[in-house]
Structure formats: structure tokens, C-alpha cells
Amino acid sequence: MKEGVCSGNPYWKVAVREKDWTVGVIEDGMDIKTAVGGKEGSSACPEKGVCALSMKGSSELRALLSSPFPITPSEPPRKLGFLLDWEEKQLSVYDAERKQRLYTFNTAFKNKAVPFCL
């Protein structure tokens, strides 16, 4: 789904490594490395057009917000599911294998939302 979305309720899955990844959605036209590349991703947040989860090591899962929010699933996810509800302005992220919601972001996308994986 590299082309991005700007309507509807798309759902997609992403396989992730055991450690050190950042996966999410960024507003079209933004530079991913600039938006997510701040100190431990601290510049990435929904207000700046980025909704993402980040794994550092094999156990530090967090939602990237203005103050990163720790998420503590029983086991680290291996496959994430993303559900973007454009009209409700929400992006929900799931552990796709265990069918557990990990986090729901409130979004403010004005342009297309483009999935990314680093």
C-alpha cells in the first residue's frame, strides 16, 4: 500500500523483526527519516503527522507520542495489523497473530496517509 490512502477503512498487516523497528503511517509529503529520526523517535507523534509503534531491543515497545507511551504485551508481536478509520480519524494497531489491540492513535491527517516500515 505504498500509494497511501485518504478514505475508507483499510486494513493491512506487517511482519516485524524481533527487535529494533519502527512501523506506522506518515502523512504524505513528509520525510520519514526527519520525522522519525529524532532522538529515539521523540519528534514523531500524531500531531506532527506520524502514527507509529517502535521496538527497541526485544522488549521496549512503545507508541510514538510527544512523550513515548510504553506498551507491555505478554509477548512481543511478530505481525502487526493496522486499521485506519479515515472518518473517525483513528489508527488502531493490533498484534495480528494474537488478535489483541496494542494501541489506537487519534489522527489528524490532512493528506494521504502512507504506511512505512524502518
N, C-alpha and C positions, 0 to 999 in steps of 0.2 A: 504494500500500500504506500509506496514511495510518493505517489502523486498527491497524497493528502486528502482530507475530507472537509466539507463545510456544511453538511446537513445529515439528517438521519441519525441512526443508532448503530454505527459499525462496530463489529467485534472482531478482534484478531488475537492471535497467540504468538508469543516469542519465547524460544528456548534460551535459557541463560546459563552461563558458566557457574561453577561453584563459588567463585569469588571475583571481586573487582569488576563490576559492571555498572552502567547507568543506562536505564531504558525508560522511554516515555514518549511524550508528544511535545512538539515545539511549534510555535506559531510560524507559519510560512513567512519567509523573508529574513528570519533571524539567523545569525551564525551560531551553530551548535557549540563549537569549541569556545566561543566567547561567552555564551550564556551558561554553559555547564562547566566550563573550565576554571571557574573561580576556586578559591581555597575550599577544598572538599565540597565543591558544588554549591557553595553558600550563596552565589549570585543567582542560582536557578530557583525560581518559585513561580507559582501560577500568576501572580500579579505582573510578572515580567514575561509572561508568555511561555512558560515551561512547566509541564506537569511530569514529574519523573520519580522513579524509585532508584536508589543507589545501594549497591552492596560493596562494602569494604571488608577485605578479609573473607572469612566464610561465615561470619555471624553478625556483622553490623549492617543490618538492613534498615533503611530509613527513607521516608518520604522527603523529597527536597522542597522545603518551605523556607520562608525567610529565616526561621530557626528550624533546622532539620529535625524531623519527628521520628523517633525510633519506633520500629515495628518489630515485634517479637513473635514470629510464628513458631510453632512447635519444631519445625524443620525448615531449613532454607528452601525456597522454591526453586524448581528446575525449569518450570514452564509458567510464564505469566500470561494471563488473559486480560485484554483491555476492552472495556465497553465505554464508548464515547456517546453520551446522550447530548446531542447538539442543542436541542431546545431547552433542556433542563440545565444546561451548562455544567455538566458533571462528567468526570472521567473516573471510572471505577477500575481498580486493578485487582486481579484475583490470582491466587495460586490455582492455576488451571487444572493441575492433577488432583488436588485435594478439594477443589471447588469451594475455596474459602476466600472471602473478600479480605484483601490486605489493607486497602486504603481507597477513599473516594476524595478526589480533588474537586473543588469548585473552580470552574474555568472562566476565563474572560476573553476567549479568542475572538478577534475581530476578522481575521483572515483564516485561510485554510489551516487545519491542524495536520502536521506531518509527523508520523512516527519516526523514532530514531533509536539506535542501539549503539552504545560505546563500550 
